[in-house]
Amino acid sequence: MGGSKRPEDNATPKTESKIEARLKAIQAKKQKPAIVEQSIDTDENSNNRIRRSGKDGMSIGRDAESTLRKYAELAGIKQFELFPGKEYPTPFTRLPLFVPAQRRKARAAQQAATRDTDFVKLESRWDKGGVYRSGPPLTVYDEDTFIGLLHMRSMGFKGPSSNMPSKRIGKAPNAPPSTNVDQVNVHSGYCVVSQLETIIRGESPPKKGWPGRDIALRRESIERLGATVLKFLSPQNLDHYRGKQIQIVAIDWIGDRRDACYYFEFHPAIVRWLEEFRTYIDLKVRRQLTPFGKALHRFLSSQRSSKSYEVQWAVVLEAVGYQGRIADAKRFGLEELGKMEDLGFLSAAKIEGTGRRIPYVLKVQF
């Protein structure tokens, strides 16, 4: 798949991006920023991708970021720089959103779960009455992509939600302006796939760059995240979003080369959690673990406010979305917990009980 062409590669070459088209429309009509109606993307160009022959992903990203900043100025959106660290939204640490399974098994599980519904219920002790997901199944591999994008955030915007860049993409040119004037914060940035891969792996690429297959798989993962929608019946400290559909991250592909560049924008709800209800994920530890170990590490990272923590093992498995045999989970879990001790994340860990008359219980010390 790494060498295959997208259908858009054969489209008529273009010279302006969606946001550039939007910028020109604003300037041409001399509209006030708050009541802009023209779309970033119009019917005329919505089926084509931007093409900049001779430019690599990094150059495309720099040019696009400059254009985006100009758009924000004209659209009345406040801009601020971001300096992201290890932040991760705490509500995601205790939900089976990113399952530790192979994609084939994740697809099969989703087909079974959606036999009579279009939304998958993400059940755990912390679901607060109901969390539902629509879109492709997500695995821990996709969580690596999600965390990588969190680390690549560079621009913050504050202003009317209807004027945020992602809200103007794909709208018809004569679409009426939104009446939503709520002030929201979004975090965004531009992502070159090879750069994202380097951040996730924590090492420099080979001299010839990351293999084409690896780049293609990461691109697919980015687009799966962009196709994911969540619905919370009781979102933590976010009553405004109760029952509403939340696209966790908006994605727009702006390059036509193999090493593509994407614009990404995290939903205001995710940003609110990053600012007020965050957990810190240590990538140096995470990179040393298996997918199951990464899921355990994510869960336990949100419990580090206490020196010790004790919970039924079955509750942990439900929260991380484990889909295998419980007996295997104990063996795999002890191996990964041992690694976390060696890496200094835990000072002690054990799983007690028989799994029959006495349920398994996980006990850890930080």
N, C-alpha and C positions, 0 to 999 in steps of 0.2 A: 504493500500500500504506500510505502515511502516514496516510490517513483511514479505513482499514478497521478494523473492530472485531474483536477476538479473540473466540472462542466464549465465553471466560470472562466477557466483559463483560455477558452476559445472565444470569449465574448469580445465585443468591440472595445478597443482600448479606451480608457477614460483618463482624464487628467485632474479630476477633482473628487474629493471624498465626500461622504454624506455631510459631515460637519462643515466642510468648506462650502458646499452648496447652500447650506443653511446660513452660513455667514454672509455669503453674497446676497441672499434674499433679504436679510436684515438690512444690509447697507443700501440695497437698491430701493427698498420701500421706505427707508428712514423711519421705521416703526419704533415706538417706545419698547424697550426690552421686555417689559412685563406682559405685553399683549401680542407677542410674535405669533403669527399663524402659519407661516410657510414652513414646510417640513424640512428636516435635515436630509431626508431621502424622499424623492418624488417618484411618481409612477414612471417617469421617463427613464430614471436610472436605477430603479429598485432591483432590477434583475441582473445588474452588472456589478462586478467588483472593481475597486480601484486598481489601476495598474501604473506602476512607476518603473519603467524599464531601466535597468542599470543600477537601481538602488537596493541595498540590502535591507533586512528587517529593521536593523538599528536606525538607519537613516530615515526610513519611513516613519518609525515611531517618533523620532525627534521632530520631524516636520509636522506630524499629526498633533503632537502635544502643543506645539506653538500655535497651530490653528485653533485647537480646543481652548486655549487660554484667551485668545481673541474673542472667540464665541462667548465665553463666560462673561467677559467684560461687557459685551453688547447686550447680553441677555439679562443683565442685572444680577448675576450670581457672584457671591463673594468667594474668593479663592484663598486657600491656605495650604502651606506645605505640610506633608506628612513625614514622620520619621518612625515607621513601624518597627516593632520588635517581635516578641514572641506571642502577641495577643491572639486569642482564639475565643469565639463566643461560647461562654459557659453552657447555655442550654443545649448546644450540639454535643457536648462531652457525654451526655447521659441519654442520648437518643440513638436508636439504630439507623442513623442516616447513611453512614458509610460502613458497610458490612465487611468483615474479614473473610471474604470468599472469592473464588474465581468468578470471572464474569459470566461464564456459562451457567454456573450454579445460581448466581444472583438473578439471572434472567428467568431461570426455571422457577425460582421462589416467587418472583414477581408475577409471573403468569398465573401461578396458583393463587396468589393473594388477590389478584384483580379479576378473578373469574366472574364475580358478580358486582364489581365496582370499578371505577376508574382511578380511585385514590388508594394508595397503600397506607394503612394505619401504622404509625411508628409507635409501638407500645413499649412502655417502660414505667417503672415506679414514678418517674419524674415527668410524665407526659402532660400532667396538669389538666386532664380531662379530654385530651385528644390532640394529636398532631398527625397531619396527613400529608403525603407526598404524591405528586404526579410527575411523570417524566421517566426517563430511562433509569434503570437500577444503578446505584452508586456503590462503589467498593472503596476499600482503603487506598487503592491506587488513585482514585479520584480525590480522596481526602488529601493525599500528598499534593495534588494539583491545587486544591483549595488553599492549603497552607502556603504553598509557593506564591500564589496570587496575593495572599494577605501580606507576605513579605515584600511584594513588589508594588504595593500602594505608594503613590508619590504625590497625588493631588487630592485635596479635599475641597468640596463645594458646599455652600450654604445658600439656600434661596427657595423660591416656590418649587414644589415638587414637579409641577408640570413643565418647568423650564429646564430641568436637568437634562444633560445631553442624551441619556438613554431614553428619555420620554419622548424625544423628538425624532428618533430613528424609526423609519418605516411608516410614518404617517402620510396620508394623502395630502397633496399640496393645499387643498381647500378645507382641511379639517378644522372645525371650530375650536377656538382656544379652550383649554380646561378652566373650569371655575375653581379648581382646587388651588388655594393660595397658601396652604400650609407650608411653614418654613421647615425644611429638613436638611440634614447633613448626609452627604454621600462621600464615599472614599473610592477613588478610581486610579487608573494608571494605564500605561501601555506595556504590553507584554510581548517580547520576542520569544518564540517557543524554545529556542536553544538556550537562551538566558534563563528561562524558567526551569528548564531541565537541570542546568548547572546549580541553581539555588536548591532544588529539591535533593539532588545527589550530594551536594556539598563538596564537590571536587571539580577540577578543571576537565574540559572535554578532551578527547584524543586530538592529535594534530589535525586530523581530517574532519574534526567535528563529531557531534553525536550521530550515530547511525540513522539513516533515513527512516527505518522502521520505528525507532524510539521516538523520533520527532512526530511521525504520523500518529502514533498511539497517544502521545501527549496532546496533540491537537484534538483528537477525538474526545479526550477527557475534558478539555476546556469546554468543548461544545456541549457535552453532557451536562456539565454544571450550569451552562447557560439555559438549558432546556428544563431545569428542575424548578418546580414550584412547590412551596410549602403552605399549609393552612393550619394555623394554631387556633384552637378554641379558647385558650387562655394563655396568651403569650406573656412571659415574665415582664412585668412593668410596662407593657405595651398594649393597653386596652384599646388604643386607637386602631390596632391591627387585628383585633379579635374577629375571627372568622374570615378575614380577608386573605387573598392569595398573595404570597410573597415570592417573587423571583429572587433567589438568594444572590445571584450576580448576573447582571446584564452583560452580554458579550457581543462585540461587533468585530468581524474579521475585516481588516483593511489592507491586507497584502496578498499578492498572488504568487509569491515565491514559495519554495518548499519550507523555508524557515520563516513562517508567516508572523505577522504582527497583529495583535488583537487589542482593542480597547475593552477594558472591563470596568464595571461600576457596581459596587456592593450596595444592596438595598439599604434604605435608611434604618430598617429594623435591625439588620445585621450590624450596622455601624453603631447603633445605640447600645447593643450588647457589647461590642468591642470597647466602647467607652465606659460603660457602667457595670457590666457583668462579664468580665473577661477572665480567662484562665491562661496560664502561660505554658506553652508547649516547647520543650527543649528539643530542638531538631537534632542536636548531636547525639542524644540518647535515642531518639526515635529512629534515626537512620540505621542503628545497629539491630533493630528488631524485625521480626517477621510481621506480616499483616495482622495476625492475631495479637502479637505483642504490641504493635502500634495501637490497636484498638484498646487494649488494657491500659497502656500508658496514657492515652488520651483520657480515659475514664478516671484513672487514679490522679491525674494531674489536677483535676478539679476538687480533689479531697485533701490537698496538702495544707489547708489551713489548720488541720489538727495534726498532732504528732503521731497519732495512731488512728487506724480506721478498720472497722469490722463490718462485713456485710455477707449475706448469703450468696454463695457462688452462682446460683441460678439467677439471682437478680442482676448480677454483673453480666452474665451471658446474654440476658434479655436486653440490657441497656446497650451493649456493643453490637447486637445483631448476629451473634454466633449461630451458625446454621448446621453444625455437625453434631457428633455424639458427645454427651456430657462426659463420659469416661475419657475420651480423647482430649476434651477441653481441659480436664484437670492435668493431664500429662503435659500438654502443650503449655498450659498456663504456668506450671511450676518451672519449666525451662525458661520461659520469658521473664518471669519474676526473678529468677536467679540472675539473668543478664542485667536486670534493672538494679539488683543489689551490687553487682560487680561494677556497674557504671556510676554508682553513687546516687542513683535516684531514690532507692529504698535502702533502709538500714536492716530491715528484716521482713520476711514474707513467708506465709505458709497457708496451706489449704487443709483444714481439719474436717473430720467427719467421715462417714462411710459411704454417703451417697444413697443409702437405703433408709434404715430406721433413723439415722442421724444425718440430716442434710449437710452437704458440704458448706463450709464457711470460710471465706477469705479473710485473713488477718494480716495487716501490713503495718509497718512502722516507717516513718519518713525520717 
